[in-house]
Amino acid sequence: MQVYPNRFSLQHDSPLKPFYMVFGDEPQQKLECLEIIRKTAQKQGFDERQSLVVDNQFSWDTLVEASQTMSLFSNKQIIELELPTGKPGAEGSKILSSIAQQPNTDVLIVIHGGKVGKDVQNTKWFKAIDMHAIYIPCYPLEGNALHQWVGQQMQQAGMQHDPQIAQLLVDYCEGNLLAAKQEIQKLILLYPQGNPTIKEVEQAVVDQSRFTVFHLIDVILSGDSQKAVKMLYRLESEGVEPNIVLWALTREWQTLEALLFEQQHTNNINWNRHRIWKNRQGLYQSALRRLSPQNLQQIQVKLSEFDRAIKQSQVLRPYVELCHLCLLFIPFALENIALDYALLEQ
């Protein structure tokens, strides 16, 4: 059974499932879910906890022995099995499927790791475990979900909910929920009454937002120019190579070009053919409503110019020019503003 982190909770006397699966690339939500499971299990007599990590040296016999051997000091135990890739391999799949057939009420197995896709969720071992488990996918929060999470954290910490302060925390900590929680805890220490002003919060918090080029692409497709510029600034400050951003922009131009061509010639888009799943189709539809064939042709020219310049020489301010390129996807009318490829002497 799948349950999202914001809906996952356990009472001290809640009957525990024999298995829990916590997967995703959002560390704060994963940590919170694991803590809920640990605390509830401890209340119910699961006093011993073993942590196993599936790496190149891992032996699956270790899991079998751990799940069958009772401790001298505890009748119940938790086994936390970390699958960094989400893929246990052939041997691990067989053992996990076998363990799923005979769940032990005295052994609670928590399997956790990075984000897993449909390919993993459709495997025999995953389905076998899922029949007796709760699966909690932990994905980065955005939009309203992120605002709600920040508001909940403020209230739980004893802060008065102020929409302006919540928005500020979202802006400063987007993509980094751990930092957001730390900032809220810091504000409570500084202002125990829980009612700091917006100016006091601005002085206290530190910009700790984290983004990837994939976040940048989503924002560009949605048409949010202000957020795109902010993300570029963060990517530059974190030392992301300009070539990586250029690769992502080029790939999206190719996708948009193919989608627009299909739309114009068939009046329809086969999303599966382009491997664009339903949760992202709205972003591309938004971009296609804004961008004309002329816009895409202009983007192609600028991408080619920048690609040649960055390969042949060292561009002085690559992120300034990447910003220019990103804004063409919005699109901004920048045709009369040339990209000035100021080059450093070799």
Secondary structure, 3 states (H helix, E strand, C coil): CECCHHHCCCCCCCCCCCEEEEEECCHHHHHHHHHHHHHHHHHCCEEEEEEEECCCCCCHHHHHHHHHCCCCCCCEEEEEEEECCCCCHHHHHHHHHHHHHCCCCCEEEEEEECCCCHHHHCCHHHHHHHCCEEEEEECCCCHHHHHHHHHHHHHHHCCCCCHHHHHHHHHHHCCCHHHHHHHHHHHHHHCCCCCCCHHHHHHHCCCCCCCCHHHHHHHHHHCCHHHHHHHHHHHHHCCCCHHHHHHHHHHHHHHHHHHHHHHHHHCCCCCCCCCCCHHHHHHHHHHHHHCCHHHHHHHHHHHHHHHHHHHHCCECCHHHHHHHHHHHCCCCCCCCCCCCCCECCC
